[in-house]
Amino acid sequence: MGNKEMDKIIKNKFRLSISLGVIFLTTVLSLPILNEYAKNFMQISFGNFSIAYIYVAIFIYLISWGLTLIYVKKTNEMEERN
């Protein structure tokens, strides 16, 4: 594998990392915004758990795993192509 091919893989991985990072940060940073501007919605309870707790405990956890799986799959595809 030549330097040009390696540089292309590194650029593609960097772009993928940035885009997935933006998705993750948007998800995480939306919690305080939702808590401030949608207080009534975030305080709705299911059993003993509020929507805010469910958002953190379940949704962000699933997003983290999902983004990790996407990253691993895409980077493996990038390396197999070259």
C-alpha positions in Angstrom: 0.0 0.0 0.0 1.5 3.3 -1.1 1.5 6.6 0.7 -1.3 8.0 -1.5 -3.6 5.1 -0.6 -2.7 5.4 3.1 -3.3 9.2 3.0 -6.7 8.6 1.4 -7.7 6.1 4.0 -6.6 8.5 6.8 -8.6 11.4 5.3 -11.7 9.2 4.9 -11.4 8.0 8.5 -11.0 11.5 9.7 -14.1 12.7 7.8 -16.1 9.8 9.2 -14.8 10.5 12.8 -15.8 14.2 12.5 -19.3 13.5 11.2 -20.0 10.8 13.8 -18.5 13.1 16.5 -20.8 15.9 15.5 -23.8 13.5 15.7 -22.7 12.3 19.2 -22.1 15.8 20.5 -25.4 17.1 19.2 -27.1 14.2 20.9 -25.3 14.8 24.2 -25.6 18.6 24.2 -29.3 18.5 23.3 -30.0 17.2 26.8 -29.4 20.4 28.7 -31.2 22.4 26.0 -34.2 20.1 26.2 -34.2 20.3 30.0 -34.3 24.1 29.8 -36.8 24.6 27.0 -39.0 21.6 27.2 -39.2 21.2 31.0 -42.8 19.8 31.0 -41.9 17.2 28.4 -38.7 16.1 30.1 -40.5 15.7 33.4 -43.1 13.2 32.1 -42.6 10.0 34.1 -42.8 6.4 33.1 -42.9 4.5 36.3 -40.2 6.1 38.5 -38.2 7.4 35.5 -38.5 10.7 33.8 -38.0 11.3 30.1 -34.7 13.0 30.9 -33.4 9.9 32.7 -34.6 7.6 29.8 -32.9 9.9 27.3 -29.6 9.6 29.2 -29.7 6.0 30.3 -31.1 4.5 27.1 -31.0 6.8 24.1 -27.5 8.1 24.5 -26.2 4.6 25.4 -27.8 3.2 22.2 -26.5 6.1 20.1 -23.0 5.5 21.4 -23.1 1.8 20.5 -24.7 2.6 17.2 -22.1 5.1 16.2 -19.3 2.8 17.3 -20.7 0.0 15.1 -21.0 2.3 12.1 -17.4 3.5 12.6 -16.0 0.0 12.8 -18.0 -1.2 9.8 -17.1 1.7 7.6 -13.4 1.7 8.5 -13.2 -2.0 7.9 -14.8 -1.4 4.5 -12.3 1.4 3.7 -9.4 -0.8 4.5 -10.7 -3.8 2.6 -11.2 -1.7 -0.6 -7.5 -0.6 -0.5 
